[in-house]
Amino acid sequence: MPIQVSGVQYSGIWSLAGQANAVALTTWPVPPGPALYGWGGNSSGQLGLGSTSNKSSPNQVGALINWLVVASGYSSTVATKTDGTLWSWGSNASGQLGLGNTTSYSSPKQVGALTAWSAVYPGTNHCVAIKTDGTLWSWGDNTDGQLGLGNTTAYSSPKQIGALTDWQRSSSLRSHNLAIKTNGTLWSWGYNNSGQLGLGNITNYSSPKQIGALTTWLTAIAGGYSSLAVKTDGTLWAWGNNAYGALGDGTTVNKSSPIQIGALTTWATVFAGERNSGAIKTAGTLWMWGLNSNGQLGTGNLTYYSSPKQIGALTNWSKATTNTFTSAIKTDGTLWTWGYNGLGSLALGNTTNYSSPKQVGFLTNWTSLSGGLSYAQLAIALA
């Protein structure tokens, strides 16, 4: 299975959505292994800094190194290290930290003693994870069946979803989940009020359900109430809530089954926020659409768009994450942010909003990023 960092596969296929705080993974300048950094909203201690103070510039999370995967839920963070151990911190009212309790923590806490965790995908107050053996696990809030366990019971410790060992990647944001198996089939479960499960209805499901019969799904991303995906032929697909044009089909009409966005076959990666979306093409160009109330689309204005709009003319964008603000990494390793900045989420040392990309410092060793949902939920990784 390809190594993933907070939902971002190193081959450049995956990116999650995010919003207003950041956690970063780096090898700069020391220690000798990937270290964790955070900034932005921190009301629940989700930055892992041992406090609840917001930060407008990167701060290292403890002295631990060798972090591999990091991702944020609503006000919590989960991560794995290179030894396969699982860690979590922040808000824990629904048991979303997986620690067997509902106590919140402002510093990383190890979840059990297992060393087989591969990737983690948190939603609002729940989390889905994949182990190195291809098994799928979940814990936390389960009001809408988002744990995929066939019930609506909340669990504060990891529970296995079925017995299959062919899960390859997953995605969560609010209370619905998407997952792709090794055979290229696409599955969904959880909350479905806007058809975000892609099953042709608005019925919630508490167990994974296959979306159609195709075996050509390459990547799929869960937005707040919508979903996006790219097939192996490079086509772009979307479904779910479309109130602000988040699906990119030129309308604001909800869709409960996957629809193709345009006719292009050059889409490489997708990312989604609660009401806005984005994608990067194989040529390295960056495109965004949907809600733009904070300038999160990077178009230099606050105008909403219901179809993809190119951000500038550059062809060196590598990966991105979005919600009320957007963060992106270029192929030269530089980090750029724009949109909402009220909590210092853009890591620019201030709280000013920007509607166009702004470079964060001058470092060129940023390689991956991840995000979560609310004003205190963005995670950014560097390695």
C-alpha positions as CSV (number, residue, x, y, z in Angstrom):
1,M,0.0,0.0,0.0
2,P,1.4,3.4,-0.9
3,I,2.5,5.5,2.2
4,Q,0.0,8.3,2.9
5,V,0.3,11.4,4.9
6,S,-3.0,12.6,6.3
7,G,-4.8,11.2,3.3
8,V,-2.3,12.4,0.8
9,Q,-0.6,9.6,-1.1
10,Y,3.0,10.3,-1.9
11,S,2.3,9.6,-5.6
12,G,0.3,12.8,-5.5
13,I,-3.1,11.2,-5.8
14,W,-4.8,12.1,-2.6
15,S,-5.5,15.3,-0.6
16,L,-8.0,16.0,2.1
17,A,-10.0,19.1,2.9
18,G,-9.2,21.5,5.7
19,Q,-9.8,24.8,7.4
20,A,-8.2,26.8,10.2
21,N,-5.3,25.3,12.1
22,A,-2.3,23.6,10.8
23,V,0.1,20.8,11.8
24,A,3.3,20.3,9.9
25,L,5.7,17.4,9.4
26,T,9.3,18.4,8.7
27,T,12.9,17.3,8.6
28,W,14.0,21.0,9.0
29,P,16.3,22.0,10.6
30,V,16.6,19.3,13.3
31,P,15.7,16.8,14.7
32,P,17.0,14.0,12.4
33,G,13.5,12.7,11.6
34,P,10.1,14.1,10.6
35,A,9.0,16.5,13.3
36,L,5.5,17.9,13.8
37,Y,4.6,21.6,13.7
38,G,1.3,23.4,14.3
39,W,-0.3,26.8,14.0
40,G,-3.7,28.4,13.8
41,G,-6.8,27.7,15.9
42,N,-6.2,25.8,19.1
43,S,-9.3,26.2,21.3
44,S,-9.4,22.4,22.2
45,G,-5.6,21.8,22.2
46,Q,-5.7,20.3,18.7
47,L,-2.3,21.7,17.9
48,G,-0.8,19.3,20.5
49,L,1.3,22.1,22.0
50,G,0.2,21.5,25.6
51,S,-2.0,24.7,25.6
52,T,-5.1,26.1,24.0
53,S,-3.5,29.3,22.6
54,N,-3.9,30.1,18.9
55,K,-0.7,30.4,16.9
56,S,-0.1,32.4,13.7
57,S,3.3,30.9,13.0
58,P,4.5,27.3,13.0
59,N,5.4,25.8,16.4
60,Q,6.9,22.4,16.9
61,V,4.7,19.8,18.6
62,G,6.9,18.4,21.4
63,A,10.3,16.8,20.7
64,L,9.0,13.6,19.2
65,I,10.1,12.8,15.6
66,N,9.5,10.3,12.9
67,W,5.8,11.3,12.4
68,L,4.3,9.7,9.3
69,V,0.6,10.5,9.0
70,V,-1.3,13.4,10.5
71,A,-4.9,14.5,10.0
72,S,-7.5,16.7,11.8
73,G,-11.1,16.2,12.6
74,Y,-13.3,19.0,14.0
75,S,-11.2,20.0,17.0
76,S,-9.0,16.9,17.3
77,T,-5.9,15.5,15.6
78,V,-4.8,11.9,14.9
79,A,-1.4,10.8,13.7
80,T,0.8,7.8,13.2
81,K,4.6,7.5,13.4
82,T,7.0,5.6,11.2
83,D,6.9,2.7,13.7
84,G,3.2,2.2,13.0
85,T,2.0,3.6,16.3
86,L,-1.2,5.7,16.5
87,W,-1.5,9.0,18.4
88,S,-4.2,11.5,19.1
89,W,-5.0,14.8,20.9
90,G,-7.6,17.6,21.2
91,S,-11.3,17.4,21.8
92,N,-12.6,14.0,22.8
93,A,-16.3,14.5,23.7
94,S,-17.4,11.7,21.4
95,G,-14.4,9.4,22.0
96,Q,-12.9,10.5,18.7
97,L,-9.4,10.2,20.0
98,G,-9.8,6.4,20.3
99,L,-8.3,6.4,23.8
100,G,-11.2,4.5,25.5
101,N,-12.5,7.6,27.3
102,T,-13.9,11.1,26.6
103,T,-11.2,13.1,28.1
104,S,-9.6,15.9,26.0
105,Y,-5.8,16.2,25.7
106,S,-3.7,19.1,24.5
107,S,-0.6,16.9,23.9
108,P,-0.2,13.7,21.8
109,K,-1.4,10.5,23.5
110,Q,-0.6,7.0,22.1
111,V,-3.7,4.9,21.2
112,G,-3.1,1.4,22.4
113,A,0.2,-0.4,21.7
114,L,-0.3,-1.6,18.1
115,T,2.3,-0.9,15.5
116,A,0.3,-1.6,12.4
117,W,-1.5,1.7,11.6
118,S,-1.1,3.0,8.1
119,A,-3.4,5.9,7.4
120,V,-6.1,7.9,9.3
121,Y,-9.1,9.8,8.1
122,P,-11.0,11.8,10.7
123,G,-14.5,13.4,10.2
124,T,-16.3,15.8,12.5
125,N,-16.2,13.7,15.7
126,H,-15.2,10.3,14.4
127,C,-12.3,8.7,12.7
128,V,-11.7,5.9,10.1
129,A,-8.3,4.3,9.8
130,I,-6.6,1.6,7.7
131,K,-4.0,-0.8,9.0
132,T,-1.0,-2.2,7.1
133,D,-2.9,-5.5,6.6
134,G,-5.7,-3.7,4.7
135,T,-8.3,-3.9,7.4
136,L,-10.6,-0.9,8.1
137,W,-11.3,0.5,11.5
138,S,-13.4,3.3,13.1
139,W,-14.3,5.0,16.4
140,G,-16.0,8.1,17.8
141,D,-19.4,9.5,17.2
142,N,-21.8,7.3,15.3
143,T,-25.1,9.2,15.2
144,D,-25.5,8.8,11.5
145,G,-23.9,5.4,11.1
146,Q,-20.6,7.0,10.1
147,L,-18.5,4.3,11.8
148,G,-19.7,1.7,9.3
149,L,-20.4,-0.9,12.0
150,G,-24.0,-1.6,11.2
151,N,-25.3,0.4,14.1
152,T,-25.4,3.9,15.6
153,T,-23.5,3.2,18.8
154,A,-20.6,5.5,19.6
155,Y,-17.2,3.8,20.5
156,S,-14.2,5.4,22.2
157,S,-11.8,2.7,21.0
158,P,-11.0,1.4,17.5
159,K,-13.5,-1.2,16.1
160,Q,-12.9,-3.2,12.9
161,I,-15.4,-2.6,10.1
162,G,-16.2,-6.1,8.8
163,A,-13.4,-8.6,8.2
164,L,-12.1,-7.6,4.7
165,T,-8.4,-7.0,4.1
166,D,-8.6,-5.2,0.8
167,W,-9.2,-1.6,1.8
168,Q,-6.8,0.7,0.1
169,R,-7.7,4.3,0.9
170,S,-10.5,6.3,2.5
171,S,-11.8,9.8,3.2
172,S,-14.0,11.6,5.8
173,L,-14.8,15.2,6.5
174,R,-18.1,15.6,8.3
175,S,-20.2,12.5,8.9
176,H,-20.0,10.5,5.7
177,N,-17.2,8.3,4.4
178,L,-15.8,7.2,1.1
179,A,-13.4,4.3,0.6
180,I,-11.7,2.6,-2.4
181,K,-10.7,-1.1,-2.4
182,T,-7.7,-2.6,-4.1
183,N,-10.0,-3.7,-7.0
184,G,-10.9,-0.1,-7.8
185,T,-14.5,-0.3,-6.4
186,L,-15.9,2.7,-4.5
187,W,-17.9,2.5,-1.3
188,S,-19.7,4.9,1.0
189,W,-21.6,5.0,4.3
190,G,-22.9,7.5,7.0
191,Y,-24.8,10.7,6.6
192,N,-26.6,11.2,3.3
193,N,-29.0,14.2,3.6
194,S,-27.8,15.6,0.2
195,G,-27.0,12.4,-1.6
196,Q,-23.3,12.7,-0.7
197,L,-23.1,8.9,-0.6
198,G,-23.7,8.7,-4.3
199,L,-26.2,5.9,-4.0
200,G,-29.1,7.6,-5.8
201,N,-31.0,8.5,-2.6
202,I,-30.8,10.5,0.6
203,T,-30.9,7.5,3.0
204,N,-28.3,7.1,5.7
205,Y,-26.3,3.8,5.8
206,S,-24.5,2.4,8.8
207,S,-22.5,-0.2,6.7
208,P,-20.4,0.3,3.5
209,K,-22.4,0.3,0.3
210,Q,-20.8,0.0,-3.2
211,I,-21.4,3.0,-5.5
212,G,-22.3,1.4,-8.8
213,A,-20.3,-1.5,-10.2
214,L,-17.2,0.3,-11.7
215,T,-13.7,-0.8,-10.9
216,T,-12.0,2.3,-12.2
217,W,-12.0,4.7,-9.3
218,L,-8.6,6.2,-8.5
219,T,-9.3,8.6,-5.7
220,A,-12.4,9.9,-3.9
221,I,-12.7,12.8,-1.4
222,A,-15.4,13.5,1.1
223,G,-16.4,17.2,1.4
224,G,-18.7,18.6,4.0
225,Y,-21.9,17.4,2.3
226,S,-20.6,16.5,-1.1
227,S,-18.1,14.1,-2.7
228,L,-15.6,14.3,-5.5
229,A,-13.6,11.6,-7.3
230,V,-11.2,11.0,-10.2
231,K,-11.3,7.8,-12.3
232,T,-8.3,6.1,-13.8
233,D,-9.1,7.7,-17.1
234,G,-8.5,11.2,-15.6
235,T,-12.2,12.2,-15.6
236,L,-13.6,14.2,-12.7
237,W,-16.9,13.3,-11.0
238,A,-19.0,14.8,-8.2
239,W,-22.2,14.3,-6.2
240,G,-24.0,15.5,-3.1
241,N,-24.8,19.1,-2.0
242,N,-24.3,21.8,-4.5
243,A,-25.8,24.9,-2.8
244,Y,-22.8,27.1,-3.7
245,G,-21.7,25.3,-6.8
246,A,-19.4,23.0,-4.9
247,L,-19.9,20.2,-7.4
248,G,-18.5,22.2,-10.3
249,D,-21.1,21.3,-12.8
250,G,-22.2,24.9,-13.4
251,T,-25.4,24.6,-11.4
252,T,-26.5,24.7,-7.7
253,V,-28.7,21.6,-7.9
254,N,-27.9,18.6,-5.6
255,K,-27.0,15.3,-7.2
256,S,-27.4,11.9,-5.5
257,S,-25.4,9.9,-8.0
258,P,-21.9,10.6,-9.6
259,I,-22.0,13.1,-12.5
260,Q,-19.0,13.9,-14.7
261,I,-17.7,17.4,-14.5
262,G,-16.9,18.5,-18.0
263,A,-15.3,16.2,-20.5
264,L,-11.6,16.6,-19.7
265,T,-9.4,13.6,-18.9
266,T,-6.5,15.5,-17.4
267,W,-7.5,15.6,-13.7
268,A,-4.9,14.2,-11.3
269,T,-6.0,15.0,-7.7
270,V,-9.1,16.5,-5.9
271,F,-9.6,18.2,-2.6
272,A,-12.8,19.4,-0.9
273,G,-14.0,21.7,1.9
274,E,-17.4,22.0,3.4
275,R,-18.8,24.1,0.6
276,N,-16.0,24.5,-1.9
277,S,-13.8,22.3,-3.9
278,G,-10.6,22.1,-5.9
279,A,-8.4,20.0,-8.2
280,I,-5.0,19.8,-9.8
281,K,-4.5,18.7,-13.4
282,T,-1.8,16.5,-14.7
283,A,-0.1,19.6,-16.1
284,G,0.2,21.1,-12.6
285,T,-2.4,23.8,-12.9
286,L,-4.7,24.6,-9.9
287,W,-8.5,24.9,-10.2
288,M,-11.1,25.8,-7.6
289,W,-14.9,26.4,-7.3
290,G,-17.7,26.8,-4.9
291,L,-18.1,29.1,-1.8
292,N,-15.7,32.0,-1.7
293,S,-16.8,34.1,1.3
294,N,-13.3,34.4,2.7
295,G,-11.3,34.4,-0.6
296,Q,-10.6,30.7,-0.1
297,L,-10.8,30.1,-3.9
298,G,-7.7,32.2,-4.5
299,T,-9.3,34.1,-7.4
300,G,-8.5,37.5,-6.0
301,N,-12.1,38.2,-5.1
302,L,-15.1,36.9,-3.0
303,T,-17.1,35.7,-6.0
304,Y,-18.7,32.2,-5.9
305,Y,-18.1,30.0,-8.9
306,S,-20.1,26.9,-9.9
307,S,-17.5,25.6,-12.3
308,P,-13.7,25.2,-12.1
309,K,-11.7,28.4,-12.3
310,Q,-7.9,28.3,-12.8
311,I,-5.9,30.0,-10.1
312,G,-3.2,32.0,-11.9
313,A,-1.3,30.4,-14.8
314,L,1.4,28.4,-12.9
315,T,1.9,24.8,-13.7
316,N,3.9,23.7,-10.6
317,W,1.1,23.0,-8.0
318,S,1.6,19.7,-6.3
319,K,-1.1,19.2,-3.6
320,A,-3.7,21.3,-1.7
321,T,-6.4,21.3,1.0
322,T,-9.3,23.7,1.5
323,N,-12.2,24.9,3.5
324,T,-12.6,28.5,4.7
325,F,-9.0,28.8,3.7
326,T,-6.7,27.0,1.3
327,S,-3.2,25.7,1.6
328,A,-1.1,24.4,-1.2
329,I,2.4,23.1,-2.0
330,K,4.3,23.7,-5.2
331,T,6.7,21.2,-6.8
332,D,9.6,23.4,-5.6
333,G,8.6,22.6,-2.0
334,T,7.2,26.1,-1.1
335,L,4.0,26.5,0.9
336,W,1.2,28.9,0.0
337,T,-2.0,29.9,1.8
338,W,-5.0,32.1,1.3
339,G,-8.5,32.7,2.6
340,Y,-9.7,33.0,6.2
341,N,-7.0,34.0,8.7
342,G,-8.8,35.1,11.8
343,L,-7.0,32.6,14.0
344,G,-3.6,32.9,12.2
345,S,-4.5,29.9,10.1
346,L,-2.5,31.1,7.1
347,A,0.8,30.9,9.1
348,L,1.7,34.4,7.9
349,G,2.2,35.9,11.4
350,N,-1.0,37.9,11.2
351,T,-4.8,37.5,11.1
352,T,-5.5,39.2,7.8
353,N,-7.6,37.4,5.2
354,Y,-6.1,37.1,1.7
355,S,-8.0,36.2,-1.6
356,S,-4.8,35.3,-3.5
357,P,-2.0,32.9,-2.7
358,K,0.6,34.1,-0.2
359,Q,3.9,32.3,0.4
360,V,4.6,31.1,3.9
361,G,8.2,32.0,4.7
362,F,11.0,30.9,2.3
363,L,11.4,27.2,3.0
364,T,11.5,24.8,0.1
365,N,11.1,21.5,2.0
366,W,7.4,21.4,2.4
367,T,6.1,18.2,0.9
368,S,2.6,17.3,2.1
369,L,-0.4,18.7,3.9
370,S,-3.7,17.7,5.4
371,G,-6.7,19.4,6.9
372,G,-9.9,19.1,8.9
373,L,-13.2,20.9,9.1
374,S,-13.7,23.9,11.4
375,Y,-11.8,27.0,12.3
376,A,-9.5,25.0,14.5
377,Q,-9.0,22.0,12.2
378,L,-6.4,22.4,9.5
379,A,-3.3,20.2,9.6
380,I,-0.3,20.8,7.3
381,A,2.6,18.4,7.0
382,L,6.1,18.9,5.8
383,A,8.7,16.2,5.5
